Amino acid sequence: MSTKHVRRKSLDATRFSRKMLGMPVLFLSCFLPNASSSHAQLDFESAPIHYHSALPSGRVQTFAEELESGGAELAYDEQHGYLPAILQHLDVPVSSQMLVFSKTSFQLRRITPRRPRAVYFNDEVYIGWVQNGDVIEISSADPRLGAVFYTIGQQAAEPPRIVRDRGQCIACHASSRTSGVPGHLVRSVYAGRTGQPFFGSGTFTTDHRSPFPERWGGWYVTGTHGQQRHMGNVIATNRTHPEELDRDAGANVTDLSDRIDTEPYLSPHSDIVALMVLEHQTRMHNLITRANFEARSARHYDKTMNEAMGRPKEHQSESSVRRIDTAARQLVEYMLFGEELALTDPVHGTSAFAAEFSARGPRDSQGRSLRDFDLSKRIMKYPCSYLIYSESFDGLPDKVKDRVFRRLYAVLSGEDQSDTFAHLSARDRQAIREILRETKTGLPGYWANEI
């Protein structure tokens, strides 16, 4: 199937959206059904995934257990509750703050264009906060389970507890929009005066491939981007044709004080660079999870069939090979920023996010990092996803990781000159290969070969 970016626009919706608005949606937006899916939803409740019965891992789960046992404490802030302490404990930078004013959270009654929800993130954790909210929303990119959702109450009178969601969240966060696995997504909507989306006019799931005019509807966006136009900072006022937005009115906004009172928030920014990184990261996490699930499910299937048919234990069926190969191919294409939207003007954020993000390294002996930004023609200076260093990537089953490394090496060595990677110059390929060779642990031995 073609990997060309498909504009995912849901056109039916009034009846379904009313039903879905009652469901919790952490951080981004509830999904609408899409029959033409490039990713069938996997059965992740049964063997070998056991999504809800398996114990999560990762920083959020560890911290939840420490709170439960009394081994950790959280300071309570009168204005923000446990938010500042949670960000500090989970190493989530305040500079990552983005503000979303569409009613696309289960705390929707407290969200309006005047009182947007704040979203924060790092490489593995996402956090959502609303003014006077009952809970803080937390999500973790679990190496074996994909997105795992939690909440923590905002009542000072009760000991803080991080509680795992038991099924409501994945009603929206496991669909074709999340590659068919428990995951995250960035959603762009036409939001009206109250923040309520006009679902009937369509929505967009956005990532680094998305056209600028489809991005960030229902979000505030601070930063400059030249003549490029997006949907952020603008209210849909035409009920008959909400898609007729005045995009110029929301362009190149660097100060939100004439739109909202920013004092209740930890930062006055909703940084455009943070939004662009979030878009890339959410789909990248989902594709890593998809590759993980496909490899484990294929192995489980082969094991069951091999036992039943008396075949050797390590026999791998042709269908399993295809499943793993497909997942690995899609992951490599995306992690090398395949089909990335070319910027026509430079992009600049308003907060310290870009500098703080880049400073997290690691760097090679020449001082280069996969976290270095370009932001003039593309997002990253060296277009290979920094999530290659993540626990989720390292936790991929050996069979799929081997295919990923081999395809990645073929591209970066210049052996693979297919059109899919035509956006990578010879200099790009060499730089990425050299950076990875010095900074990425666990590379196969053939990566040491000089070219």
N, C-alpha and C positions, 0 to 999 in steps of 0.2 A: 504494500500500500504506500502511496506517496507520502513523503514526510513534509511536504510543503505545508506551511502554516495555514490552518483553516480558521477562518473567522467564526468563532463559536457564539452564535447569537440565538438565544431562545425566544421564539416568537409567540408561543402560546403561553397564557400564564395566569390569567386572572383567578380562576378557580384554584389552581394548584398553589399559587403563591400565597393565597389566604390560608391554606392548610399548613404550608411550610413555615409561615411566620411565627407559629407557636413553638417551633423547635429551636433549641439552642444552636447558635452558629458562632463559633469562636473566631475572632479576629477579622474575618473577611466576609463571606456571604454564603447564604444558603444556595444550593444548586437547584436548577430546574432540569427536568428530564431531557436527555438528548439521545435519540434513538440511533443516530449514526455515530457510533463510538469507535475510536481506533484502539481502545483498551477495554476489553470485556472485564467486568468486575470479577475478581477472584473470590473463591470461597475461603475467606480467611478466618472463619469461626471454628472450622474443624481442623483435623490434622493436615499438615504439620505445623500450621501457624498458631492456632488456638488463641486468637487475638484477645478475647476477654478473659480467658482463664489463665493465660500465661502472665507471669510476674514481669512487669516492665523493668528496664534498667535505665541507666543514665542519671544525669545530675539532678533532675527534678524528683525522680523516685527516691534517690539516696537522701535528698534533703527532706522529703516527706517522711521518711522513716526516722530521720534524726529528730524532727519535730515531734513525732509521735512518741519517741522514747525519752524525750526530754534532753537529748544531746545537743540540741540547737535551740536558739531563741530568735524571735523576731521583734524588733522595736515597732511600736505603733505610732503613727504620725496623725495628728488630729485632722489635718486637711486631706491627706492622701491614704490614710489607713496603713496597710502593710506594703503598699507599693514601693516606696524607696528602699525598704529593707529587702524585699524580694529581689529587686533589680540588683542590689549589691551582692546578695548571697549567690545569685545565679549568674553573676558577671555579665549582666545585660546593660549596655551603655544607655544613658539618658539621651545621648545624641541620636540614637536610632528612632526617637519618637516620630510617629506619623499620626495624623488626626483624620478620622473617618466620620462623616456626619450622616451617612445613610443608615436607616434603621435595619441593619442586617446582623444584629446580635440578639441573643435571647434577652438581653437587658434593654430592648429597643425602646421601651417607654421612657427611658431616661436619656435617650440620644436624640438630638435635634441639630440643625445647622448651627445653632448658637451654643450647643453643649456637645461637641463631638466626643467620640470615644478615642482614647489614646492607645496606640499599639507600639510595642517595643520588641526588639529581637536581637539575638546573636546567632552564631552558626547552628545552634541546636535547640534554642528555646524561643518561644513566642509568648508574649504577655499582653493581655487586654485589660484596660481600666476605664471605667466611666465614673463621672462625678456622682457621688452619693450612691454608688452601686452597692448591691448586697454582697457581691463577690468580686474577686479578681480572677480573670480567666488565664489559665496557663496551659501551654501545650509544649510537648517535647518531641523531637525527632528521635524516636527510639531505634537503635541499631537493628533490632529483630522484628519490631511490631509496626514500624512506621509512626504516624502521628498518634500520640497518646494524650488525652485531654484531662485536665484537672481544674478544680476551683479551690479557692481559699476564701473563707468568710471574712467580712470586713467589720465584724463586731468586736470591739475592744474588750468587752466583758467576758468573752469566751476565749479559751486557749486556741491559738491558730492551728488549723489542721488543713493539710493539702489532701483533697479528696479526689480520687479518680472517677471520671465519668464512666458509667456502666452501659452505655449504648446509645444515648440520645444524640450525641455529637456526630457520630459517624452516619446518622441518618442523612446528614448533609455533607459530611467530609469523607465520603467514600463513594465516588461516582466516576463517570468518564472524565469529569473535570479534574479529578485528582489521580488520573491514570489507573483508575479501578482499584485503588488501595486506600487505606486510611491515610489521609494527607491534608495538605493545606493548599490554598489558592488565593490569588488576588483577584477581586471581582470589581468590575467597573459597571456602574448603573446610572440610569437617569433618575436622579433624586429630586423630589419636589420640595416645597417650602417647609414641610414638616420633617423632611429626611426620608419619607416613605418612597421607595423606588417605584417607578412606573414599569413593572415587570413586563407588561404587555408590549412595550416598545423594544424589548430585548436587553440583554446584558452581555458583557464580555468577560471572559477569563483571560487575564493578561500575563505575559512573561516577556523575556527579552526579544522575542520575535514579533511582538504586537505593534501594529501601526500606532503612532503617537495619538492620532485623533480618537482612538478607542480607549485610551488609558485614563484611569483615576477618576471616573465619574463617581461622585459621592465622597471624594477625599479632598482634604485641603492639601495644597502643594506649594511649598516655598522654594524658590530658586529661579534661575534664569535659563532660558532655552531658545533664545532667538526667535526665529519665525516659525518654529514648530509649535503646534497647538495640541492641547489635550482637553479632557473633559473636567478636570479638577477646578475647584474653587467656584463652581457655577451651579446655581439652582435651576432646575427645569421648571419654567413658569407656564409653558403652553401645555395645558392638559390634553389637548387633542393631538398635538405633535411635540411631545417632550424632547424628541431628538433634535429639535431646532434650538440648539444651545448657542449662546453668545460666547464662543470659545475665546475670543479676544479679551473679554472681560476677566477671564481667569488666567491669562497668560503672564508669565514673568513676574509673579507676585513674590515679594520678598518680606512682606510684613502683613500679618493677619489681624492686626489690632483694630482695623476698621470693619472686620467681619465677625470676630469673636473676642471675648475676654480671655486672654491667654494666661492671666494670673493664676487661675486654679491648676494649671498644668506645670509639670516639672520643667518644661522648655516651651518657648514661644514658637518653635519651629515644627514644620511637617515636611522634612527635607526631601527634595526630589531625588537626590542620589540614594538615600535610604530606600525610597520607594522602588527605584530601579533595581537595587540589589535584592530587595525582598521579592520582586517579581521573578528574577532569575532563580533565587534560592528555593522558593516554594516548589517549583516544578522539578528542579534538580533533586530535591529531597524525595519527591514522589517517584521519580524514575529510579532512584537508588532502591527505594522500597519495592518497586515493581520488579526490578531485577532480582532482588533478594527472594521475594515470594515466588517468582517463577522458577528459580533454581531449586528452592527447597521443595516446592510442590512437584516439580518434575522428578526430583530424586525420590520423593515419597511414592509417587506413582510407579516409577520403575522398580522400586524395592518390592512393592506389593505384587506387581505383575511378574517379576522375576521369581518370587517365591511360589506363586501360583502355577507358573509354567515350567519350573525347574531350570531356569536359565542361570548363568553365572551371576553372582551378587552385583558385580560392577557393570553389568550390561546396561547400556544406555539406548533407549529407543530413539528412532528417528524423530518422533514428535517432540521428545524432550530436548533433543539437540536443537531443533528449530526454535523451541520456546526460549531456550537460553541464549541462542545466537541473536534472536530478535531483540530481546531485552538488552543485551550487551551493545548491540548496534545502536539502538535508540539512545542509550545512556551516553555512549561516546560522542555521538553526533551533537547531543545537547550540551555536554560538558565542554566541548570545544566551540561553543557558541554558534552552532550551525543555524543558518537562516536569521541571524541577529539583525534587527533593524539598524540600518546605517543612519547615524545622526547626520543631519544636514547643518546643524549649528552646535556650538559648544554648549555643554550643560554645566551649571555651577549650583551647588547647594548653598544653604544659608547657615548651616550649623557646623559643628566640629566633626560630624559623622565621617566624612571622607578621610580626614586625617587620622582619626582614631581607628577606623576600619583598616586602613593600610598599615598602621603601626603594629597590628597584631601579627604580622609576618606569617611564616618564616621567610628568611632571605638567603640567597646564595652568596658566594664569595664576591660577586660583583654588585651586591646590594639589591638584586632584583627579587621581586615577589609576585606571586599570582594575585596578590591583593592590591597591586598598583593600578590606579585608574588611568584611563585615557580621557574619556568624556568629551572628546572633540569629534571623533568619527564613530566610536564604539564605546562600550562601557569600560572594558578592561584593557590595559596596555598589553598584557599577555593573555590572550583569550583561551584560558583553560580554567575550569571552575575550581576555586579554592576549596570546595567541599571534597576534593580528592583527599584532603587531610583529615576528614571527619571520621568519627567513630562509625557512622553509618556506612561509609564507603569501606572502611577497613573491615567491617563485619560482613561484607558480602561473601557468600559461599565461594569456595576455591574455584569451582568450575566456571562460574560467571566472571569472577575477578580475573581469571587467566585470560578469558576471551577479551575482556575490557583492556587489559594491559597489552595484549598482542595487537589489537586494532589501534589502540592509542599509539603504540610504537610504530606501526606501519604508516600512520598518518604523519607523525612527527619526524620520522626518518626520511620522508619523501617517497617511500615505496607506494603509498596510496595517494594517487593524484586525482581521485574522483572529483566530480563537480561539487559534491557535498561539502568538500573542504577547500574549495577554491578561494574562500575568503582568507585563508591562512597563507601568508607569504612564506618564502623560504626562510627569511629572517625570523618570522614569528615561530615557525616550527623549531628552528634551532634553539631559540631562546627558551621556549617552553620545555623542550627536551633537556636542556642544560639545567634549568631551574629545578625540574623534577629530579634529575639525577643527583643533585646535591641535597635536596630538602625532603624528598619523599622516601620514607622507610618502606621496606617490603617490596621494592621493585625486583622483578625477575633478573637473573644474571645477565641476560642478553642486553639489558639496558645499558650496561657498562661499555658496550662496544662503541668505538669511535666511528664516526661516519665521515 
